[in-house]
């Protein structure tokens, strides 16, 4: 079976309904009250009556998975079940072990800028091959701000005004907390979650101290860490490990929090285009989130196998995003909101290049400009619009 996983409203249902129609699969959604009741009360009976089917929002009735496992073990034809989930099922108890070797998971994240521009070139694959994409349609100044604050959710993109996009994003966040968190985590008191999510938004792109952060909204460190895990399951954010030559150090050092969609982050921060035009102070972290999200989407469609990390040492020298391939080679990305590049902006890339040695394949400073220029051995400045280039 195949699981198509990703956040709500990313386009999973639209895609699987098309596939169901083309392939003659029966379509069932657990957002339907009667179907959900059947799945929860008689999962074996429900699956027994299905030969080939699409089951949408499977996380609402995870007990179905054991019934599907039994059916798949009895009839091993591939492609019998196409599932979608708006939560990471493999973090739910009992699920990961029972489905080992029986299910392949594919990610469907919100639209990348490449998809919006109808381009298929993969920035990450090209970078590891030693090439930076030619800039796509330039996005400078106000155009860049618009893209970053809009994010990648299809519904947000379809809304013409910033006010309507922000209204949609607020309702989306409320709906996830009220509707989906209970399915995934069984959290009864939801009143802390909105405030905690807003507190997390303030720390986007930074190392996270759960005890300190939780204390701001009346939670202990253990509960705060659990809540971060719930938001990870909902594909709202990710914990990013630090890059270190010693892999044990990656585990023991503090991870950094990154949101998956810059539009949702901007909404949680109440950041508007008007504010950014007047003062770019808060725009930097949202722009870094935007770049992280674009690179994350590229890794899900790339030919290679990649991990996104970050770098920070005892001297507080940092690199925003470190992309590592399966062989341990690195492409490192620094994000700058300005159109002017200064020598100090290269400090992190140069230091990491020296530490990583031959494993350092390329360092790229993405900036709000239009020219791709070499800035030293294996280090380049490139427009942010290369992310959706060709």
Helices and strands as residue ranges (DSSP letters): E 2-5, H 12-23, E 26-29, H 33-41, H 43-48, E 53-56, G 58-61, H 64-74, E 81-85, G 89-91, H 95-98, E 104-107, H 113-116, H 123-128, H 142-150, H 154-158, H 162-175, I 176-180, H 181-185, H 191-202, H 210-216, H 221-233, E 237-240, H 247-252, E 256-259, H 262-268, H 273-278, H 283-301, E 306-312, E 318-325, E 330-335, G 343-346, H 347-356, G 357-359, E 360-367, E 373-374, E 379-383, G 384-388
